């Protein structure tokens, strides 16, 4: 995994997987990941705010 491409570390020191990583993996884990390209667990408002 490559920092900045597949993941980044947030202000709390947690690893956050990117959309690129999820697409490489090829499936949804159904955990409601922040950058889920399949929008699992997100409502219309969340999806709109992500696109800004």
PADO-64286 format. One record per atom (N, C-alpha, C, O): atom name; x, y, z; residue number from 1. Coordinates in nm, 4 decimals. Each point is the difference from the previous one (the first is absolute). Example, Ala and Ser with C-alpha at 12.3 -4.5 7.8 and 13.67 -1.06 7.14 Angstrom:
+------+----------+----------+----------+-----+
| site |       xx |       yy |       zz | pos |
+------+----------+----------+----------+-----+
|    N |   1.3190 |  -0.5690 |   0.7800 |   1 |
|   CA |  -0.0890 |   0.1190 |   0.0000 |   1 |
|    C |   0.0900 |   0.1200 |   0.0000 |   1 |
|    O |   0.1036 |  -0.0019 |   0.0665 |   1 |
|    N |  -0.1386 |   0.1069 |  -0.1385 |   2 |
|   CA |   0.0820 |   0.1190 |   0.0060 |   2 |
|    C |  -0.0770 |   0.1090 |   0.0730 |   2 |
|    O |   0.0509 |   0.1108 |   0.0169 |   2 |
+------+----------+----------+----------+-----+
END
This chain:
+------+----------+----------+----------+-----+
| site |       xx |       yy |       zz | pos |
+------+----------+----------+----------+-----+
|    N |   0.0850 |  -0.1178 |   0.0000 |   1 |
|   CA |  -0.0850 |   0.1178 |   0.0000 |   1 |
|    C |   0.0891 |   0.1234 |   0.0000 |   1 |
|    O |   0.1072 |   0.0020 |   0.0605 |   1 |
|    N |  -0.1542 |   0.0995 |  -0.1293 |   2 |
|   CA |   0.0766 |   0.1220 |  -0.0186 |   2 |
|    C |  -0.0691 |   0.1169 |   0.0703 |   2 |
|    O |  -0.1147 |   0.0324 |  -0.0308 |   2 |
|    N |   0.1850 |   0.0307 |   0.1253 |   3 |
|   CA |  -0.0580 |   0.1147 |   0.0701 |   3 |
|    C |  -0.0286 |   0.1124 |  -0.0993 |   3 |
|    O |   0.0812 |   0.0290 |  -0.0878 |   3 |
|    N |  -0.1972 |   0.0335 |   0.1029 |   4 |
|   CA |  -0.0403 |   0.1078 |  -0.0891 |   4 |
|    C |  -0.0796 |  -0.0488 |  -0.1196 |   4 |
|    O |  -0.0789 |   0.0751 |  -0.0574 |   4 |
|    N |   0.0990 |  -0.2001 |   0.0198 |   5 |
|   CA |  -0.0769 |  -0.0571 |  -0.1112 |   5 |
|    C |  -0.1051 |  -0.0980 |   0.0516 |   5 |
|    O |  -0.1177 |   0.0103 |  -0.0345 |   5 |
|    N |   0.1606 |  -0.1049 |   0.1169 |   6 |
|   CA |  -0.0902 |  -0.1029 |   0.0523 |   6 |
|    C |  -0.0579 |   0.0360 |   0.1369 |   6 |
|    O |  -0.1062 |  -0.0493 |   0.0379 |   6 |
|    N |   0.1756 |   0.1345 |   0.0350 |   7 |
|   CA |  -0.0457 |   0.0393 |   0.1328 |   7 |
|    C |   0.0657 |   0.1311 |   0.0409 |   7 |
|    O |   0.0979 |   0.0436 |  -0.0605 |   7 |
|    N |  -0.1533 |   0.0180 |   0.1636 |   8 |
|   CA |   0.0634 |   0.1144 |   0.0645 |   8 |
|    C |  -0.0249 |  -0.0133 |   0.1492 |   8 |
|    O |  -0.0854 |  -0.0777 |   0.0428 |   8 |
|    N |   0.1592 |   0.1527 |   0.0351 |   9 |
|   CA |  -0.0159 |  -0.0029 |   0.1449 |   9 |
|    C |  -0.0695 |   0.1290 |   0.0406 |   9 |
|    O |   0.0486 |   0.1095 |  -0.0287 |   9 |
|    N |  -0.1638 |  -0.1231 |   0.0963 |  10 |
|   CA |  -0.0777 |   0.1193 |   0.0352 |  10 |
|    C |   0.0576 |   0.0682 |   0.1240 |  10 |
|    O |   0.0987 |  -0.0467 |   0.0570 |  10 |
|    N |  -0.1605 |   0.1571 |  -0.0156 |  11 |
|   CA |   0.0515 |   0.0789 |   0.1128 |  11 |
|    C |   0.0003 |  -0.0759 |   0.1320 |  11 |
|    O |   0.0706 |   0.0379 |   0.0934 |  11 |
|    N |  -0.1498 |  -0.1458 |  -0.0854 |  12 |
|   CA |  -0.0034 |  -0.0821 |   0.1213 |  12 |
|    C |   0.1003 |  -0.1149 |  -0.0052 |  12 |
|    O |   0.0072 |  -0.0807 |   0.0927 |  12 |
|    N |   0.0701 |   0.0735 |  -0.2012 |  13 |
|   CA |   0.1003 |  -0.1040 |  -0.0150 |  13 |
|    C |  -0.0545 |  -0.1317 |  -0.0529 |  13 |
|    O |   0.0666 |  -0.1031 |   0.0083 |  13 |
|    N |  -0.1888 |   0.1066 |  -0.0631 |  14 |
|   CA |  -0.0617 |  -0.1215 |  -0.0545 |  14 |
|    C |   0.0251 |  -0.0105 |  -0.1499 |  14 |
|    O |   0.0034 |   0.1008 |  -0.0705 |  14 |
|    N |   0.0139 |  -0.2224 |   0.0230 |  15 |
|   CA |   0.0176 |  -0.0251 |  -0.1424 |  15 |
|    C |  -0.1369 |   0.0023 |  -0.0669 |  15 |
|    O |  -0.0932 |  -0.0658 |   0.0463 |  15 |
|    N |   0.0811 |   0.1415 |  -0.1549 |  16 |
|   CA |  -0.1256 |   0.0115 |  -0.0738 |  16 |
|    C |   0.0270 |  -0.0485 |  -0.1426 |  16 |
|    O |   0.0859 |   0.0541 |  -0.0696 |  16 |
|    N |  -0.1601 |  -0.1564 |   0.0269 |  17 |
|   CA |   0.0169 |  -0.0552 |  -0.1339 |  17 |
|    C |  -0.0680 |   0.0898 |  -0.1018 |  17 |
|    O |  -0.1096 |   0.0506 |   0.0238 |  17 |
|    N |   0.1757 |  -0.0312 |  -0.1380 |  18 |
|   CA |  -0.0530 |   0.0874 |  -0.1038 |  18 |
|    C |  -0.0901 |  -0.0761 |  -0.0972 |  18 |
|    O |  -0.0058 |  -0.1230 |   0.0014 |  18 |
|    N |  -0.0636 |   0.1983 |  -0.0850 |  19 |
|   CA |  -0.0843 |  -0.0601 |  -0.1032 |  19 |
|    C |   0.0849 |  -0.0857 |  -0.0934 |  19 |
|    O |  -0.0440 |  -0.1066 |  -0.0430 |  19 |
|    N |   0.1648 |   0.1520 |   0.0114 |  20 |
|   CA |   0.0907 |  -0.0760 |  -0.0869 |  20 |
|    C |   0.0264 |  -0.1380 |   0.0592 |  20 |
|    O |  -0.0057 |  -0.1001 |  -0.0713 |  20 |
|    N |   0.0345 |   0.0941 |   0.2016 |  21 |
|   CA |   0.0243 |  -0.1286 |   0.0643 |  21 |
|    C |  -0.1217 |  -0.0916 |  -0.0123 |  21 |
|    O |   0.0129 |  -0.1172 |  -0.0354 |  21 |
|    N |  -0.1300 |   0.1712 |   0.0645 |  22 |
|   CA |  -0.1221 |  -0.0804 |  -0.0054 |  22 |
|    C |  -0.0241 |  -0.0544 |  -0.1408 |  22 |
|    O |  -0.0389 |  -0.1157 |  -0.0162 |  22 |
|    N |   0.0618 |   0.1984 |  -0.0849 |  23 |
|   CA |  -0.0192 |  -0.0452 |  -0.1381 |  23 |
|    C |   0.1007 |  -0.1085 |  -0.0370 |  23 |
|    O |  -0.0344 |  -0.0946 |  -0.0709 |  23 |
|    N |   0.1590 |   0.1073 |   0.1184 |  24 |
|   CA |   0.1001 |  -0.1045 |  -0.0239 |  24 |
|    C |  -0.0423 |  -0.1310 |   0.0659 |  24 |
|    O |   0.0174 |  -0.1074 |  -0.0577 |  24 |
|    N |  -0.0722 |   0.1163 |   0.1768 |  25 |
|   CA |  -0.0443 |  -0.1191 |   0.0722 |  25 |
|    C |  -0.1152 |  -0.0667 |  -0.0741 |  25 |
|    O |  -0.0072 |  -0.1226 |  -0.0071 |  25 |
|    N |  -0.0829 |   0.2036 |  -0.0480 |  26 |
|   CA |  -0.1008 |  -0.0519 |  -0.0900 |  26 |
|    C |  -0.1338 |  -0.0396 |   0.0587 |  26 |
|    O |  -0.0854 |  -0.0515 |  -0.0722 |  26 |
|    N |   0.0643 |   0.0739 |   0.2012 |  27 |
|   CA |  -0.1301 |  -0.0321 |   0.0587 |  27 |
|    C |  -0.0243 |   0.0873 |   0.1230 |  27 |
|    O |   0.0929 |   0.0583 |   0.0558 |  27 |
|    N |  -0.2184 |  -0.0506 |  -0.0152 |  28 |
|   CA |  -0.0388 |   0.0775 |   0.1169 |  28 |
|    C |   0.0012 |  -0.0889 |   0.1239 |  28 |
|    O |  -0.0550 |  -0.1101 |  -0.0021 |  28 |
|    N |   0.1169 |   0.1570 |   0.1093 |  29 |
|   CA |   0.0057 |  -0.0766 |   0.1252 |  29 |
|    C |  -0.1225 |   0.0256 |   0.0876 |  29 |
|    O |  -0.0178 |  -0.0649 |   0.1031 |  29 |
|    N |  -0.0669 |   0.1603 |  -0.1447 |  30 |
|   CA |  -0.1235 |   0.0363 |   0.0704 |  30 |
|    C |   0.0233 |   0.0504 |   0.1423 |  30 |
|    O |  -0.0803 |  -0.0250 |   0.0898 |  30 |
|    N |   0.1922 |   0.0969 |  -0.0704 |  31 |
|   CA |   0.0294 |   0.0612 |   0.1292 |  31 |
|    C |  -0.0277 |   0.1496 |   0.0025 |  31 |
|    O |   0.0223 |   0.0651 |   0.1021 |  31 |
|    N |  -0.0706 |  -0.0094 |  -0.2131 |  32 |
|   CA |  -0.0308 |   0.1432 |  -0.0054 |  32 |
|    C |   0.1240 |   0.0869 |  -0.0052 |  32 |
|    O |   0.0043 |   0.1061 |   0.0623 |  32 |
|    N |   0.0963 |  -0.1498 |  -0.1356 |  33 |
|   CA |   0.1262 |   0.0743 |  -0.0104 |  33 |
|    C |  -0.0225 |   0.1415 |  -0.0552 |  33 |
|    O |  -0.0877 |   0.0221 |  -0.0836 |  33 |
|    N |   0.1671 |   0.0714 |   0.1310 |  34 |
|   CA |  -0.0134 |   0.1406 |  -0.0384 |  34 |
|    C |   0.0074 |   0.0211 |  -0.1511 |  34 |
|    O |  -0.0750 |   0.0815 |  -0.0539 |  34 |
|    N |   0.1630 |  -0.1525 |  -0.0152 |  35 |
|   CA |   0.0205 |   0.0207 |  -0.1431 |  35 |
|    C |  -0.0520 |  -0.1171 |  -0.0838 |  35 |
|    O |   0.0567 |  -0.0314 |  -0.1046 |  35 |
|    N |  -0.1624 |  -0.0317 |   0.1495 |  36 |
|   CA |  -0.0560 |  -0.1159 |  -0.0708 |  36 |
|    C |  -0.0527 |   0.0413 |  -0.1377 |  36 |
|    O |  -0.0905 |   0.0830 |  -0.0081 |  36 |
|    N |   0.1455 |  -0.1395 |  -0.1008 |  37 |
|   CA |  -0.0494 |   0.0349 |  -0.1324 |  37 |
|    C |  -0.1385 |  -0.0586 |  -0.0291 |  37 |
|    O |  -0.0650 |   0.0392 |  -0.0969 |  37 |
|    N |   0.0204 |  -0.1322 |   0.1799 |  38 |
|   CA |  -0.1315 |  -0.0611 |  -0.0163 |  38 |
|    C |  -0.1048 |   0.0682 |   0.0888 |  38 |
|    O |  -0.1167 |  -0.0391 |  -0.0003 |  38 |
|    N |   0.1588 |   0.1410 |   0.0764 |  39 |
|   CA |  -0.0894 |   0.0797 |   0.0854 |  39 |
|    C |  -0.0793 |  -0.0827 |   0.1008 |  39 |
|    O |  -0.1134 |   0.0348 |   0.0331 |  39 |
|    N |   0.1709 |  -0.1416 |   0.0148 |  40 |
|   CA |  -0.0687 |  -0.0833 |   0.0982 |  40 |
|    C |  -0.0283 |   0.0810 |   0.1267 |  40 |
|    O |   0.0903 |   0.0635 |   0.0544 |  40 |
|    N |  -0.2129 |  -0.0653 |  -0.0081 |  41 |
|   CA |  -0.0386 |   0.0655 |   0.1244 |  41 |
|    C |  -0.0141 |   0.1502 |  -0.0080 |  41 |
|    O |  -0.0205 |   0.0648 |   0.1026 |  41 |
|    N |   0.0308 |  -0.0074 |  -0.2213 |  42 |
|   CA |  -0.0116 |   0.1451 |  -0.0138 |  42 |
|    C |  -0.1377 |   0.0353 |  -0.0540 |  42 |
|    O |  -0.0577 |  -0.0727 |  -0.0808 |  42 |
|    N |   0.0064 |   0.1869 |   0.1279 |  43 |
|   CA |  -0.1268 |   0.0497 |  -0.0531 |  43 |
|    C |   0.0281 |   0.1057 |  -0.1069 |  43 |
|    O |   0.1161 |   0.0331 |  -0.0239 |  43 |
|    N |  -0.2182 |   0.0195 |  -0.0397 |  44 |
|   CA |   0.0159 |   0.0968 |  -0.1086 |  44 |
|    C |   0.0793 |   0.1241 |   0.0432 |  44 |
|    O |   0.0824 |   0.0500 |  -0.0766 |  44 |
|    N |  -0.1065 |   0.0002 |   0.1983 |  45 |
|   CA |   0.0708 |   0.1187 |   0.0490 |  45 |
|    C |   0.1496 |  -0.0267 |   0.0115 |  45 |
|    O |   0.0811 |   0.0841 |  -0.0388 |  45 |
|    N |  -0.0439 |  -0.2004 |   0.0916 |  46 |
|   CA |   0.1417 |  -0.0355 |   0.0139 |  46 |
|    C |   0.0677 |  -0.0051 |  -0.1366 |  46 |
|    O |   0.1119 |   0.0486 |  -0.0166 |  46 |
|    N |  -0.1800 |  -0.1072 |  -0.0797 |  47 |
|   CA |   0.0548 |  -0.0145 |  -0.1337 |  47 |
|    C |   0.0211 |   0.1378 |  -0.0647 |  47 |
|    O |   0.1030 |   0.0239 |  -0.0629 |  47 |
|    N |  -0.1998 |   0.0656 |   0.0785 |  48 |
|   CA |   0.0113 |   0.1354 |  -0.0553 |  48 |
|    C |   0.1159 |   0.0749 |   0.0629 |  48 |
|    O |   0.0747 |   0.0668 |  -0.0715 |  48 |
|    N |  -0.0569 |  -0.0756 |   0.2037 |  49 |
|   CA |   0.1064 |   0.0733 |   0.0682 |  49 |
|    C |   0.1373 |  -0.0562 |  -0.0345 |  49 |
|    O |   0.0979 |   0.0746 |   0.0012 |  49 |
|    N |  -0.0877 |  -0.2041 |  -0.0321 |  50 |
|   CA |   0.1272 |  -0.0601 |  -0.0401 |  50 |
|    C |   0.0474 |   0.0515 |  -0.1348 |  50 |
|    O |   0.1204 |   0.0051 |  -0.0251 |  50 |
|    N |  -0.2128 |   0.0332 |  -0.0621 |  51 |
|   CA |   0.0340 |   0.0427 |  -0.1355 |  51 |
|    C |   0.0439 |   0.1450 |  -0.0063 |  51 |
|    O |   0.0422 |   0.0454 |  -0.1063 |  51 |
|    N |  -0.0502 |   0.0289 |   0.2149 |  52 |
|   CA |   0.0401 |   0.1415 |   0.0008 |  52 |
|    C |   0.1501 |   0.0143 |  -0.0018 |  52 |
|    O |   0.0513 |   0.1119 |   0.0003 |  52 |
+------+----------+----------+----------+-----+
END
